[in-house]
Amino acid sequence: MEDPCSFIQDSCASDLQETHKAWRKRCRDFVEEHIIPYVSQWEVNKAVPKETYIQCAEAGLLPIVVGAHSGAFDLVPYDAPEGLDYFHELIFVDELARCGSGGVLWGLIEGLQIGLPPVLNFGSDEMKKRVAPDCLMGKKIISLNITEPNAGSDVAALKCTATKEGDFYIVNGNKKWITNGIFSDYFTCAVRTGAAGMRGVSMLLVERSEGLSTKRMDCQGVWPSGTTYVELDNVKVPAANLIGKENEGFKVIMKNFNHERWGFTVQANRLSRVLIEESWAFSNKRATFGKKLIEHPVIRWKLAEMTRQVEALHHWLENMTFQLCSWALIESCLRWAEPHLALSTLLWRAFVYSCQQSSRVMEYCAREARQIFGGNAYTRSGLGEKAERLYRDVGAYAIPGGSEEILLDLAIRQGNKSKL
């Protein structure tokens, strides 16, 4: 069925050009042929096949997810879309999310989207040339390793240590809830090289080697993403693999979060729309008490309220994306500005609020879709398959990148400091 909310996503911001329309078709054609037919099987297998990464890269799509201004296309033999900007990235992630599986989304792009930017933005030229091309071409997998068993949103509390010994660091500790970890060849890892707190944190590129082990975690949702428990036992890492400066890794981590949260918003927005589409189609098929569900006022109200929330979220998302594309100052502010700059703080808060709102909207749509589908949404196959799956995936959007509650509190405290 054609998406009943296509008037939302296909209208996009008024400044979309022909290049964006051609790019959307290119992305949609790929997703229709290489992703959507296989989602159910990949969910069962709890993995996206290796060849799919390569197919996605060869289609010229995969490198877009690390940021429009990352220079990724300069490192691979694929042409960037004409007039490359953040709307191109939004469109690809949006189209990919039409598959209706947070796990497939995360399995295919999330490790790359959040794990490689620290290398591209803060790594040495040698590191970029050695690591980035294979990741961008789907030949190697990278993951971001921040969270630990006792340090989640409180990043400054991490305990994984890296002790300098000559030309190497010796890394010891654990990482938890690491997306793509079991598949990874590279681990962008937050470690403690100094005193307690944020000023003793560094970022290292750790390669899969002796002493590093990974174990799949059995989670509620996003199964193909490969959520992982990582153990590092005297792992020897070349000092040249330091990302940025020693004891200044917290800055790298924080400046990586905005792009991550924006990406979550794009994903949750489209997954919410998938839930509307599925509910709309089912409501026109299922009959109760002698009427189609769509003929019951309570069902029409549910569909209208879901659509109202998704449309509002989508326009918020477009506004942020438009600012990313249009303000020459924004990109430097998001990655390089000092915290006192009002513009940087304002945009940071916008990312936080939108990410939180997107998970709330997705949670609402998942719950309402489940009610519309009834018992069909309680089984992992059949008519309610997507509703059941996305109901389980909601938590993966409400907690990672900072839980809703912590992000909202932090946004208010930062806003109060900046006196905006």
N, C-alpha and C positions, 0 to 999 in steps of 0.2 A: 504494500500500500504506500502511496505517496505520503510523505510526512505532512500531517495536517497543520503543522506549525512551520512549514517551509517559508511562509510569508515573513517569519521572523528572521531565520538564518540566511535566507537568500537575499534579503533586502540590505543587510549589513549597513555599515556606515556609508553616507552618501558619497564619500570620496573613493569608493572602490573602483578600480579600473578594469579594463578588459583583461589585464594580466592576472588579476585575482579570479576572474570568472573562468579563465582557461585553466588556472592552477586548481580551482575547485573541481573541475571536470576530470583533470588528470588524477587528483587524489581520489575522487569518488570511484573512478573506473578501477583503480588499483584495489581499493578496499572491497568493492563488489566482487572482483575476481579472485583475489588472493587472501582475503581475511574473512569476510562474513560467512562463506560456506563452511568454514572449518572451526568456527568458534566453539561449538558444542564439544567437538572432539578434543580441542586444546584444553578446554576446561576439565575434561576427564583425565587427560594426560598431565595436567598441571604444568604445562610448558608450551611455549611457542617454538616450532621447529627452527633449527639453525638456518635453514635455507630461506626462511621467510625474512629474516633480518637482511640477508644479502639481496633478496628480491626487492625489498623496500628501498635499499640503498641504490641498487642499479636503476630503479625507477626515478632516481634523483629526489627522493622524498625524505629519507632518514636524516640527512644532515641538517634539515631545517629546524629540528627540535632543540638545538642547543643555543638558539637565539639568532635573530636576524642579523645582528652586527657582530657576531662572534668570529667571523672570518673562516667559518667551517668549509665553505665551498671553495676556498683557495687551497685547501689541503686535500681535495679529492678530485677525481677525473669526471665530475658531474657538473653540469651547468646550473647555476642558480636561476630561479625564475626572474624574469625581467622586472626591474624595480623592486627587488627584494626588500620586504619590510615585515613588521610583526603580524600584519594581517595574513600573510602567507603562512606563517607558523600557526596562527589561530585556525585558519581554514584546514590545514592538514590534520591537526589534532582533533578538530571538530568532526571532520569526515571519518577519521579513524574510530572515533567514539560511537559512530553509528552502528558499530558491531554489537553494542549493548553488553560489553564485558569490561569492567574495570581491570580485571586480571590480564586480559589480552593487551589492553592499553599499556599497563605498567610493565608487562613482560616484554613488550616490543620496544617501548621508547623511554620508560621512566628512568631506568638506570643511566642511560645515555643523557637524558635531559637534565638530570641533576648531578650526575657523577663526573661528566666531562668538562662543564664550564669552568670549574676551578683550575683545571689544567690549561684550558684555552686562555683564561683571563689572568692567571697569576703564575703559571708554570714557565720554565725556561724555554727558549726556542728549541733546544735539543729535545726536551721532554715532549713538546707539542708535536714535533716531526716524528718522534719515535712512537708515540702512543695514539695520537688523535686520528690519523688516517684509517688505521685498521678498525677503530671503533666506529667511525663515521661510515665506513663501508660495510659494516655488519659482520666483519670477520672476527672481531674480538668484542667482549662484553666488559663494561665498566660499571661499578656501583659506588654510591656515596655511603660512607660508613661514619655516621655521627653518633647515632643513638646507642646507648649501652643499657644493661639491665637496671642500672640505678641512675641513669642520666638520659632523660628524654627531652622534653621542652626546655629543661634546665641544662642547656648545653655546657655552661661553664663548670658543671659538676663532674664532667667526664674524668675517668681514672685510667684509661688505657695509656700506658707510658711508652715513651721512645727515649732511650738513653744513648747519648752520643759516645761512640767508641771509635776513634780514628776517623776513617772515611765512611763509617756506617752508623746507622741507628739500630738499636736492638729493641724491637717492639713487643710488648707484652700486654695482654688484656682481652676483653671481649666486646663484641658489637652485637646488637640485637635488632630484629625487625628490619633487616637490610634487604631492600628490594633488589632482585636480580643477583643476590649474593652467591647462590649455589651455581650460577652459570658464569660468574665473573672470572675474567683473566686479570683485571686491574681493580684495585680497591682504593678509592680516594678517601683517605682515613684521617680523622681528627685524633690527635694524640697529645698527651701532656709531656712537654719538654721542659717546663719550668715550674714555678710555684703554683699554688692553688688559685682557682679563679680563672677568669677569661684571659688574663695576661700571660698565662703559662701554657696556652694552647697553640699547637702548630698543625699544619696539614702536610701529610705525606702521601705520595703515590706508592702504594704497596702492591707488588706483583705476586700472583699466586706462586708460592714457593714453599720450601720445607718449613714446617712449624705453623703454617696457616691451614686451618681446616674449616669446612662449612657444613652446616646441617640444616636441612629444610625444616621450617616451622609449620606446624599444622594449624592454620588460621581459619577464621570464620569465612573470609571472602578473599577476593583477588588471587585465586589459586594459581593461575599461570605466571604470576609475577615472581615466583620463587623467593618468598619471604624467608630470611635466613638468619641463623645464629652463627656468628663468626668467632672463632677462637684464634688468638695470635700468641704463640708460645716461642719466645726467643727468635722471632722472625728478623732476619738480617736484611736491612733496607739501605741501599746506597744513599749517602748524604745528598747526592745530586738530585735525589727524588723529592727533596723538600719543595713544597709548593708555596711560593711567597717567601716570607722571612720567618725565621725561628721566633716562636712566642707571639707571632702576629696572625696566627691562623683563625682566631675568632672573627677577625675582620673579613677574611675570605668566606667563612661560613655564613655570616650575616648577609653579605652582599650576594650570596648565592640564593638566598631564600626568596627574594622578590620574584625572580623568574620562575622558581618552583611553584610559588603560590598562585601566580598568574596562570601557569599551566594547569594546576588543579582546578581553577575556576573554569577554564575552557572545557576541561573534561566533564566536570560535574554538571555544567550547563547543558551540554549535549546529552549526557546520560539521562538527565531529567526529561529532556525532550523525547528521548526514546521511550521513556515510561509513559508519556502522554500519548505518543503515537500508538503504542501497544494497547493502551487502555481504550483509546478512541476506536481502534479497529475491533477490539473485542466487544465493546459496547454496541456496535452495529451488528454483531453476529448473535450474541447471547440473548435469549428471551427468558423473562421471568414474569409470572402472573399475566401471561397473555400479551406481554409487550417486550419489545427490544429494550435492553438496558438504557440505551440512549433516550428512550421515551420517558424515563423516570426522572423527574426534576432533580432528585438528590444526586443522580449520576451526572447530569448536565452541570450541576453546581460544582461537583468535584473536578470535572474536566476544565471548567472555566477558571476555577481557583488555581489549579495547577498551571494552566497556561498564563494566567496573570503573573504569577510569581516568576516563571521562567522568562517571560518577555521582559519584565523589569530587570532581572539579572542579566539578560543578554545585552540590553542597552547599556547597563553599567560596564559590562565587559568591553563592549565596543568603545565606550568613552575612554577607558584606560588604554586600550590598544591604540586608539587614535592619538592619544597623548604621547605614547611611546614612539609612534611613527613621526609625529609632527614637530615635537620640541627637540631641537638639536641638543639642548642642555640636559634633557632627561636621562639619556643613556649614561652620560658621565656622572650624573648625580646618583643614579642607582648603583653604580659600581665603584665610583671613586670619591664621591663628595664626603666632606666631613659631616658628622652627625648634626651639627648646628645649622646647616643650611635648611631653611624653611621648606623649599621646594622638594628636597629629598625626603624630608620627614612627612610632608603632605602625601607624596606619592606612596611612601612606605605604608602609611596608614590606610590608603585606598586599597592597596594590595591585601592587607590584612583583613579589612572589612569585607571585601568582595569574596575572599577565600572562605571566610566564615559564613557569609550569606549563601554561597554556592552549596556548601555542605548541608546547610539547613533546608534549602530548597530541594535538594536531592533527597534528603531524608523525608520531607513532606510528600514529595511525588512518589517515592517508593512505598510509603505507607498507604497512600490513597490508591495507588495502582493495585496493591495487594488486596485491598478491600473490594475493588471493582472486579478483580479476577476471582475472588473468593478462594475456594479450595484449589483451583487451578494454579494459584500462586504459591501453593504449599508443596508443590512437587518440582523436581529438578529437570523435568522434561515436559514436552507438550506445549499447550497454548500459553501457559503462564511462566515459561522457562526464564525469560528475561526479567520479569517482575520478581521472581524468586531470587534470581542471581543478584540483581542490583540491590535488592533489599539487604542481602548479606554484604555487599560491597560498600555500603554507605559508611561504615566505620572507618574504612581506609581513606575517606576524604574528610572526616570530622576530626581525626586525631593527628596524622602525620603532618609535618611542616609546622607543628605547634598546635595544640588542642584549641578548640573554639574558645574555651573560657580563658585560657592563658593569653591567647592572642588579643582578645578584646580588652582584657585588663592592661596588657602591655601597651596597646595602642592609646588608651586613655592616659596612661602615665607619661608616655613619650609626648603626646600632644600637650599635656599640661606643662612639661618642661620647656617645650618649644614655644609656648604661649601663642599658638596659632589660633 
